[in-house]
Amino acid sequence: MAFLSSSFFLLLLSISAASFSSSMAAAAASPSFQTLDTNTHFFNPKLPPNSLSSSKKFEGSSDFVNLRYHMGPVLSSSPINIYLIWYGKWSVSQKLLVKDFLLSISPTDPRRAAPSPSVSQWWQTVSLYTDQTGANVSRSVVIAGEHSDLHHSHGTDLTRLSIQKVIATAVRSAPFPVDHRNGMFLVLTSQDVTMQDFCRAVCGFHYFTFPSMVGYTLPYAWVGHSGKQCPEQCAYPFAVPAYMAGGGPSALSPPNRDIALDGMISVIGHELAEVASNPLVNAWYAGEDPTAPTEIGDLCEGLYGTGGGGGYIGQVMRDGEGRTFNVNGRNGRKFLLQWLWSPVLKACAGPNALD
């Protein structure tokens, strides 16, 4: 449910799996689509050479994972309508980066689709999840509306409950439609906004709105801007905690030259995947406590490529300028997205897997 801090996910990864989907990395980016990086190569920023097994997997165990379906809905109606709420001040370039990521999930023109491995291929893992009727999570995601709350209508110190007041204000002001079948809110708070548990325990979270607060029940996700507050937790691995400085690699170079926003993109992806597969917190999760579920993003937190697990992010890609990524998006964008738990493989999976 919540994207956790890096200090916690190192413990989580030591008991979770790092298994992988069918190889897709051999499909190199076509020069006709490649607009930024023409000298891409794979590298593993944490593992020494020859440390991978013959199957290219870092040893781990998935025996403890019991992801189950609890009979609730998934976001199966097409398209999934995202209603964006920009809380605080955001630059045009920051908004474009986030929107390019969201619109990369389901490109509208196949002729201009991003080269493999792509964001849309990453979302294919999410689309494997079904509801009790057998309907899959939708492959189509669109930005259905936007609202900017430039003047912090509910202050700069928010709580998990007051974020619903932010949504209620946006619903009245936009106005956003009552979209019970397809809709979800995505609230992004600017760098001057603090949030309950932000940095200490979460980088993002999702839940559903209360009729008493917003007027009806709809899923939503919140993600905070970590640029000034805690990049070493919420923009990892583009910033690293001080306790890791002596025993690991330096921070990786972000694919879009923005540590905070590139870190946010992975958190946004994590939360969207969990909203789609568990929108009302009664569908897909592990554990017996629905108030603290372990979901498809939580199970793979900190894992970005083959050879990951036990605190290693795995084998990813680096362009000719040293920027790190593992998927391609629209308009030549690159992103580093964490892997997700596959219900078919019963393992973490991503389109940049080497085996």
C-alpha positions in Angstrom: 0.0 0.0 0.0 2.7 2.5 1.0 5.9 2.9 -0.9 8.3 2.5 2.0 11.6 4.0 2.9 14.8 2.4 1.7 16.0 1.4 5.2 12.9 -0.8 5.4 12.9 -2.3 2.0 16.4 -3.7 2.4 14.9 -5.9 5.1 11.9 -6.7 3.0 14.0 -7.7 0.0 16.0 -10.1 2.0 12.9 -12.4 2.3 11.2 -11.6 -1.0 11.9 -13.1 -4.4 13.9 -11.8 -7.3 12.6 -14.1 -10.1 12.0 -12.9 -13.6 9.8 -12.7 -16.7 10.7 -13.9 -20.2 13.7 -12.1 -21.7 12.8 -8.9 -23.5 16.1 -7.0 -23.1 17.5 -8.5 -26.3 15.1 -6.4 -28.3 17.3 -3.3 -28.6 16.0 0.1 -29.1 15.4 1.0 -32.7 17.4 4.0 -33.9 14.3 5.4 -35.6 12.7 5.8 -32.1 15.8 6.5 -30.1 16.0 10.3 -29.5 18.2 10.5 -26.5 20.5 7.5 -26.0 22.3 5.7 -28.8 24.9 3.9 -26.8 22.9 2.0 -24.3 24.4 -0.9 -22.3 23.5 -3.0 -19.4 25.3 -2.7 -16.1 24.7 -3.8 -12.5 25.6 -1.0 -10.1 25.9 -3.1 -7.0 27.1 -6.6 -8.0 30.7 -7.3 -8.9 31.5 -9.0 -12.2 30.7 -12.7 -12.5 28.6 -12.7 -9.3 25.4 -13.8 -11.1 24.5 -17.4 -11.4 24.3 -19.1 -14.8 20.6 -18.2 -14.9 21.5 -14.5 -14.2 19.4 -14.6 -11.0 20.4 -13.4 -7.6 19.5 -16.1 -5.1 16.3 -15.4 -3.2 13.2 -17.2 -2.0 9.5 -16.6 -2.7 8.3 -19.3 -0.3 6.9 -16.8 2.1 4.8 -14.9 -0.4 1.1 -15.6 -0.3 -0.6 -13.1 -2.5 -4.3 -13.8 -2.6 -7.4 -12.4 -4.1 -10.0 -11.1 -1.6 -13.0 -10.8 -4.0 -12.9 -7.1 -4.4 -12.9 -5.1 -7.7 -9.9 -4.2 -9.8 -9.8 -1.3 -12.3 -11.0 -3.4 -15.3 -13.2 -0.8 -17.1 -11.4 0.8 -20.0 -9.9 3.3 -19.9 -8.6 4.0 -16.4 -9.3 7.7 -16.0 -6.7 9.5 -13.9 -7.7 12.8 -12.4 -4.5 14.7 -11.6 -4.3 17.1 -8.7 -1.2 19.4 -8.6 -1.1 20.6 -5.0 1.3 23.6 -4.7 3.5 25.1 -7.4 4.9 22.9 -10.2 6.9 23.9 -13.2 5.8 23.2 -16.7 8.8 20.8 -17.2 7.9 18.9 -14.1 4.3 18.4 -15.2 5.3 17.3 -18.6 7.7 14.7 -17.2 4.9 13.2 -15.0 2.4 13.3 -17.8 4.8 11.7 -20.3 5.2 8.8 -17.9 1.4 8.4 -17.4 0.8 8.6 -21.2 3.5 6.0 -21.8 1.5 3.3 -20.1 -0.9 2.9 -23.1 0.4 4.7 -26.2 -2.4 5.6 -28.6 -0.3 5.3 -31.8 1.4 1.9 -32.2 3.6 3.4 -34.9 5.1 5.7 -32.3 5.3 3.2 -29.5 8.4 3.4 -27.3 11.1 0.7 -28.0 11.4 -2.4 -25.8 11.7 -2.5 -22.9 8.9 0.0 -22.5 6.6 1.4 -19.8 3.6 -0.2 -21.6 5.3 -3.6 -21.3 5.9 -2.9 -17.6 2.2 -2.3 -17.2 1.4 -5.7 -18.8 2.3 -7.3 -15.4 -0.5 -5.2 -13.8 -3.0 -6.2 -16.5 -2.6 -9.8 -15.5 -4.7 -9.3 -12.4 -8.4 -10.1 -12.6 -11.5 -9.7 -10.6 -14.0 -12.4 -9.7 -15.6 -12.3 -13.2 -12.2 -12.8 -14.9 -11.9 -9.3 -16.1 -8.3 -8.0 -16.3 -7.0 -4.7 -15.1 -7.3 -2.4 -18.1 -4.4 -1.8 -20.4 -5.6 1.7 -21.2 -4.7 4.6 -19.0 -5.6 8.2 -19.8 -5.4 11.6 -18.0 -9.0 12.5 -17.8 -8.7 15.8 -16.0 -6.3 18.1 -14.1 -6.6 20.6 -11.3 -3.9 23.0 -9.9 -4.2 24.1 -6.3 -1.5 26.7 -6.4 -2.2 28.4 -3.1 -2.3 25.3 -0.8 -6.0 25.5 0.0 -5.5 23.2 3.0 -2.1 24.4 4.1 1.4 23.0 3.7 1.2 20.4 6.5 -1.2 17.6 5.5 -2.4 14.4 7.1 -3.7 11.2 5.5 -7.2 12.4 6.3 -6.7 16.0 5.1 -5.6 14.8 1.7 -9.2 13.9 1.2 -10.1 17.5 1.8 -7.7 18.4 -1.0 -9.5 16.0 -3.3 -12.9 17.4 -2.2 -11.8 20.9 -3.1 -10.5 19.7 -6.5 -13.8 17.9 -7.2 -15.8 21.1 -6.4 -13.4 23.4 -8.4 -12.5 21.4 -11.5 -15.2 20.0 -11.5 -14.3 16.3 -11.8 -17.1 13.9 -12.8 -18.3 11.2 -10.4 -16.4 8.4 -12.2 -17.2 5.2 -10.2 -16.3 2.7 -12.8 -13.1 4.1 -14.3 -11.8 6.9 -12.2 -9.0 7.5 -9.7 -7.4 10.6 -8.2 -3.7 11.1 -8.2 -2.6 13.8 -5.8 1.0 15.2 -6.1 2.2 17.6 -3.5 5.0 20.1 -4.1 8.4 20.2 -2.3 7.2 22.7 0.3 4.4 20.4 1.5 4.9 18.0 4.4 2.7 14.9 4.9 2.0 12.7 7.8 4.6 9.9 7.8 6.3 11.2 4.7 10.0 10.3 4.6 9.8 8.5 8.0 7.5 5.7 6.8 6.2 6.4 3.3 7.0 8.1 0.0 3.4 7.5 -1.3 0.3 5.7 -0.4 -3.2 4.9 -1.8 -6.6 4.4 -0.3 -10.2 5.4 -1.2 -12.2 8.5 -0.5 -14.9 8.7 2.2 -18.4 9.8 1.2 -18.5 12.0 4.3 -15.4 13.9 3.0 -15.6 13.9 -0.8 -19.2 12.8 -1.5 -18.6 9.4 -2.8 -16.1 6.5 -2.7 -13.3 6.5 -5.3 -9.7 5.2 -5.2 -6.9 7.7 -4.9 -3.1 7.8 -4.6 -0.8 10.4 -3.1 2.9 10.9 -3.8 5.1 13.6 -2.3 8.0 15.6 -3.8 11.1 14.5 -2.0 13.6 17.0 -3.4 14.3 18.9 -0.2 12.9 16.6 2.4 14.2 13.1 1.9 15.7 12.3 -1.5 17.9 9.6 0.1 14.7 7.7 1.1 12.2 8.6 -1.6 14.4 9.2 -4.6 16.6 6.1 -4.1 18.8 5.0 -5.9 19.4 8.5 -7.4 20.3 9.6 -3.8 21.5 7.2 -1.1 21.3 7.3 2.7 24.4 8.2 4.6 24.7 4.8 6.2 25.2 3.2 2.7 27.9 5.7 1.5 30.8 3.6 2.7 29.7 0.2 1.6 28.0 0.6 -1.8 28.0 2.6 -5.0 27.4 6.3 -5.3 24.0 7.5 -6.3 23.0 6.7 -9.8 22.4 9.4 -12.4 18.6 10.0 -13.0 17.3 9.4 -16.6 15.7 12.9 -16.9 18.3 14.8 -14.9 15.9 15.5 -12.0 16.6 13.4 -8.8 13.4 14.3 -7.1 11.0 13.9 -10.1 12.7 10.7 -11.4 12.4 9.3 -7.9 8.8 10.3 -7.8 8.1 8.5 -11.1 8.9 5.2 -9.6 6.8 5.9 -6.6 3.9 6.9 -8.8 4.2 3.7 -10.8 4.3 1.7 -7.6 1.1 3.3 -6.3 -0.8 3.2 -9.7 -0.1 -0.5 -10.0 -1.5 -1.1 -6.5 -4.5 1.1 -7.1 -5.3 -0.8 -10.3 -5.0 -4.2 -8.6 -6.4 -3.3 -5.2 -8.5 -0.1 -5.5 -10.7 -0.5 -2.5 -8.1 -2.5 -0.5 -10.2 -5.7 -0.8 -8.8 -7.3 -3.9 -5.1 -8.4 -4.4 -2.8 -8.4 -1.4 -0.7 -10.6 0.9 -1.2 -10.9 4.6 -4.3 -11.1 6.8 -4.6 -7.4 7.8 -6.4 -5.3 5.2 -5.4 -2.1 7.1 -1.7 -3.0 6.3 -1.7 -5.1 3.1 1.4 -6.1 1.3 0.6 -5.5 -2.4 2.1 -6.1 -5.8 4.5 -3.2 -5.6 5.5 -3.8 -1.9 6.7 -7.4 -2.8 9.3 -6.1 -5.2 10.3 -2.8 -3.6 13.9 -1.8 -4.5 14.1 -4.3 -7.4 14.7 -2.9 -10.9 16.4 -5.7 -12.9 17.8 -9.1 -13.2 20.2 -10.1 -10.4 18.3 -8.0 -7.9 17.2 -9.0 -4.4 18.7 -8.8 -0.9 19.3 -5.1 -1.2 20.7 -5.2 -4.8 18.6 -3.2 -7.4 19.6 -5.6 -10.2 20.9 -5.2 -13.8 19.6 -2.0 -15.4 20.7 0.1 -18.4 22.9 3.2 -18.8 23.0 5.5 -21.7 26.0 7.2 -23.3 25.8 10.0 -20.8 25.7 7.8 -17.8 22.0 8.1 -17.0 20.4 5.1 -15.5 17.0 3.6 -16.6 15.2 0.3 -17.3 12.3 1.3 -19.5 11.6 3.6 -22.4 8.6 6.0 -22.6 7.1 8.4 -25.1 8.9 11.3 -26.6 12.3 9.6 -26.1 11.9 9.6 -22.3 13.6 7.1 -20.1 12.4 5.9 -16.7 13.7 3.7 -13.8 10.6 1.8 -12.6 10.6 -0.9 -9.9 9.5 -4.3 -10.8 6.1 -5.7 -9.9 4.8 -9.1 -8.6 3.5 -11.3 -11.4 0.5 -13.5 -10.5 1.6 -15.9 -13.3 5.3 -16.2 -12.5 4.7 -15.8 -8.8 7.8 -13.7 -8.8 8.9 -10.1 -9.5 8.9 -9.3 -13.2 9.9 -6.4 -15.5 10.3 -6.0 -19.2 14.1 -5.5 -18.9 14.6 -9.0 -17.5 17.6 -10.9 -19.0 16.0 -14.4 -18.5 
